[in-house]
Every structure is written in structure tokens, then in C-alpha cells.
């Protein structure tokens, strides 16, 4: 998961690059543990914003009989993923709430910060606009295939992903690990309440942080978002 925080007044507190890097390392460790606990050998998994395939390796290792899917809009990364993971369906598209085409901001120095819109970047970067295909998960994920785990790291566009996946999420009620933080989500006019409504009220999941804190009410989720202490969360039953 990317480190999208900007430096603040405290040298190593929330809002600093040091804190962000440490928090992301810890969250990745916790996510690896979570996958080990929840995945069966035949579980089906989805990685939205697969980047270099860190979590695809875990899918293959922990659920070798599962049918997995990955979304990566950047052509060179999608090509590399297809070569490394021939058993995984890699789609060179961006998940959204409608099918079609969209501008996509490619950041060559930090590809993990690329997304459908510009966001906050931790330094001076080059921004290249390309065109990508978009689709809804509800149009792509087979209706009869249960989704066990969904990882979403899309630099602020998570609301669009969930809006286009409501049918699939209601049918499967998967464990969803997602990034939702200041500097990304606000560029899409997305508030914590929007995500809480989609996942809790509409799908019936509960939201926690990756330290196990929660489940979060709307107000607690808004407070956690504003604090900058966590930006990676997990939603499950």
C-alpha cells in the first residue's frame, strides 16, 4: 500500500514520511498475516491496483487452486504481471463505476502513485496523461464465483471501485482490504462517510484498521481518517 502522507510538524508523528513508511511496513505485515488466516487453498481473490504483484504472489502461495483476478491499468506493469503470473487473469483496465475510457495520470518516478486523478505526491514528480479502459467489477466478476478477498489500492478512487462492485460484494461479502486516506480520496470528493455507507450500510460489513481497532462507527471512521494514524483498513463480516 502506498505512502501518500505529507511531512508535518512532528518529526516522526502522523503526517511525516517516516511515520508513513513505518505504518505501511506494519500494515503489510498484518495483511500478510490476515491472508494466511482467511484464505483456503481454493479461495478466489482479487487485487485492484496490482502494481508489481506483491499480493498476487501471496494469492498463488496460499490459494493455489483459486481463480484469481488482477487489475493494473499501466501497460508495462500489466504485461509484466501476465508473464509472472500466467494462472491469474490480469486485466489492463481501471475498475470504476462505469465502463468506458478515462484519463489516467502516470507517475514514472513513482508508478504506485498513478491513478485516475492527480493526488498529493511526496515530492516533485513527472505526470503523464494516458488513456485507459474502465469497467465495473459487477460486469467482469462471474456471478457464480465467490470472492473471498479483495485488495483495493487505487490512490483515492476506492469509492468508484465499490460503487461498480456492489452486486458482487453483496453476493460474496468478501474480506476487503482498502486504502482510504487524505491526499487521495479527497481528490475524488470522497468522504469517510461515503465509504462507510457503501461497505457497512449497503453490503453489511464492518470496518477495522489493520491493527484490529474497530469496528468503526461513521464518526469513529471519520475521526481515524482525519487523524492520519491509519489509511489502510479492512472490511469484513
C-alpha positions in Angstrom: 0.0 0.0 0.0 1.4 3.4 -0.9 2.8 6.0 1.5 0.9 9.2 0.5 1.3 11.3 3.6 2.9 14.7 3.6 5.5 15.9 6.2 4.1 17.7 9.2 5.3 19.5 12.2 6.3 16.4 14.3 9.4 14.7 13.1 8.1 11.2 13.3 4.4 11.5 14.1 1.3 11.2 11.8 1.8 13.3 8.7 5.5 12.6 8.3 7.3 10.4 5.7 9.0 8.5 8.4 5.7 7.6 10.1 4.1 6.7 6.7 6.9 4.3 5.8 6.8 2.6 9.2 3.0 2.4 9.2 2.9 0.9 5.7 5.5 -1.7 6.6 3.5 -2.7 9.6 0.2 -2.8 7.7 1.8 -5.0 5.0 3.0 -7.4 7.7 -0.5 -7.5 9.2 -2.1 -8.0 5.8 0.2 -10.9 5.1 -0.9 -12.5 8.4 -4.6 -11.8 7.6 -4.3 -13.5 4.2 -2.7 -16.6 5.9 -5.6 -16.8 8.3 -8.6 -16.3 5.9 -7.5 -17.9 2.6 -8.3 -21.6 1.8 -6.4 -23.4 -0.9 -9.4 -22.9 -3.3 -10.3 -19.3 -2.3 -10.8 -16.8 -5.1 -9.0 -13.4 -4.8 -8.9 -10.0 -6.5 -6.2 -7.3 -6.5 -7.3 -3.9 -7.7 -4.2 -1.8 -8.5 -1.9 -4.8 -8.5 1.2 -2.8 -9.4 4.2 -5.2 -9.2 2.3 -8.2 -7.9 3.2 -8.3 -4.2 -0.2 -9.7 -3.2 -0.6 -11.8 -6.3 2.4 -13.8 -5.0 0.5 -14.4 -1.8 -2.7 -15.4 -3.6 -0.8 -18.1 -5.6 1.1 -19.3 -2.5 -1.9 -19.5 -0.1 -4.7 -20.3 -2.6 -3.1 -22.3 -5.4 -6.5 -23.7 -6.6 -8.3 -20.4 -6.5 -9.3 -18.4 -9.6 -7.7 -15.0 -9.1 -8.0 -11.7 -11.0 -5.9 -8.6 -11.0 -6.4 -5.0 -12.4 -3.4 -3.0 -13.5 -4.1 -0.1 -16.0 -0.4 0.6 -16.8 0.5 -1.4 -19.9 4.1 -2.2 -18.9 3.1 -3.4 -15.5 0.2 -5.4 -16.7 2.5 -7.1 -19.2 5.0 -8.0 -16.5 2.2 -9.4 -14.3 0.9 -11.6 -17.1 4.4 -13.1 -17.6 5.0 -13.6 -13.9 1.5 -15.0 -13.0 0.2 -16.9 -16.0 -2.5 -18.5 -13.9 -4.0 -15.1 -12.9 -6.4 -13.2 -15.1 -4.7 -9.8 -15.5 -6.9 -7.0 -16.8 -5.3 -3.9 -18.2 -8.1 -1.7 -17.1 -9.1 0.6 -14.2 -12.0 -0.5 -12.1 -14.6 2.2 -11.8 -18.4 2.7 -11.5 -19.0 2.8 -15.3 -17.5 1.2 -18.4 -15.7 3.3 -21.0 -12.4 5.2 -21.2 -10.7 7.7 -18.9 -7.6 9.8 -18.5 -5.1 8.2 -16.2 -2.2 10.1 -14.5 1.0 8.0 -14.9 3.8 9.0 -12.5 7.0 7.4 -13.9 9.2 8.1 -10.8 6.5 6.5 -8.5 4.2 4.2 -10.6 2.4 3.2 -7.4 1.1 6.8 -7.1 -0.5 6.7 -10.6 -4.3 7.0 -10.8 -7.4 8.3 -12.5 -6.7 11.8 -11.0 -3.8 13.7 -9.7 -3.2 13.3 -5.9 -0.8 14.6 -3.3 2.8 13.3 -4.1 5.6 13.2 -1.6 7.9 15.3 -3.7 8.3 16.7 -7.2 7.2 14.2 -9.9 6.5 14.0 -13.6 2.9 13.5 -14.6 2.0 11.9 -17.9 -1.6 11.6 -19.0 -2.6 8.4 -20.8 -6.0 6.9 -21.8 -7.1 3.7 -20.1 -10.2 1.5 -20.4 -12.5 1.3 -17.4 -15.1 -1.3 -16.3 -17.3 -2.3 -13.4 -16.4 -5.3 -11.3 -20.1 -6.3 -11.5 -19.7 -6.7 -15.3 -16.4 -8.7 -15.0 -16.5 -11.0 -12.0 -18.5 -14.2 -12.7 -21.8 -14.2 -10.7 -21.4 -17.8 -9.5 -17.8 -17.4 -8.4 -17.5 -16.5 -4.7 -15.0 -13.7 -4.0 -13.1 -14.4 -0.7 -10.6 -11.5 -0.6 -10.4 -8.1 -2.4 -7.4 -5.8 -2.1 -8.0 -2.2 -3.3 -5.1 0.3 -3.6 -6.2 2.9 -6.2 -4.9 6.2 -4.9 -8.2 7.7 -3.8 -10.6 6.1 -6.4 -11.9 3.4 -4.0 -15.4 4.8 -3.9 -15.7 4.4 -7.7 -14.5 0.8 -7.4 -17.0 -0.1 -4.7 -19.9 1.6 -6.5 -19.2 -0.5 -9.5 -18.9 -3.7 -7.4 -22.0 -3.5 -5.1 -23.7 -6.6 -6.6 -20.6 -8.7 -6.3 -19.8 -7.5 -2.8 -23.4 -8.3 -1.6 -23.3 -11.8 -3.1 -19.9 -12.7 -1.7 -19.4 -10.4 1.3 -15.6 -10.8 1.0 -12.8 -9.6 3.2 -11.9 -6.2 1.7 -8.5 -4.5 2.4 -8.5 -1.0 1.1 -6.6 2.3 1.2 -8.5 5.4 2.2 -6.6 8.5 3.2 -6.2 12.2 2.9 -4.3 13.2 -0.2 -6.0 10.6 -2.4 -9.7 10.2 -1.5 -10.4 13.9 -1.2 -9.3 14.4 -4.8 -12.4 12.4 -5.7 -14.6 14.4 -3.3 -14.9 11.1 -1.3 -15.5 11.3 2.4 -15.2 8.5 5.0 -19.0 8.6 5.4 -19.3 7.6 1.7 -17.1 4.5 2.1 -18.8 3.6 5.4 -22.2 3.8 3.8 -21.2 1.6 0.8 -19.5 -1.1 2.8 -21.4 -1.1 6.1 -24.9 0.0 5.3 -25.2 -1.3 1.7 -23.0 -4.5 1.9 -23.3 -5.4 5.6 -19.6 -5.5 6.5 -17.7 -3.9 9.5 -14.7 -1.7 9.1 -11.5 -2.1 11.2 -7.9 -0.8 10.9 -5.1 -3.3 10.3 -4.1 -3.2 14.0 -7.5 -4.7 14.9 -9.1 -1.4 16.1 -12.8 -1.1 15.4 -15.4 -1.8 14.3 -15.7 1.9 13.4 -18.9 3.8 13.6 -19.3 6.6 11.0 -18.0 9.2 13.4 -15.0 7.0 14.5 -14.1 6.3 10.9 -14.2 10.0 10.1 -12.0 10.7 13.2 -9.5 8.0 12.2 -9.3 9.3 8.7 -8.7 12.9 9.9 -6.1 11.8 12.4 -3.7 10.4 9.7 -2.9 7.5 12.0 -4.3 4.8 9.6 -5.1 4.9 5.9 -5.2 1.1 5.3 -8.4 -0.6 6.5 -10.1 -4.0 6.4 -13.9 -4.6 6.0 -15.4 -8.0 6.8 -18.4 -9.6 8.5 
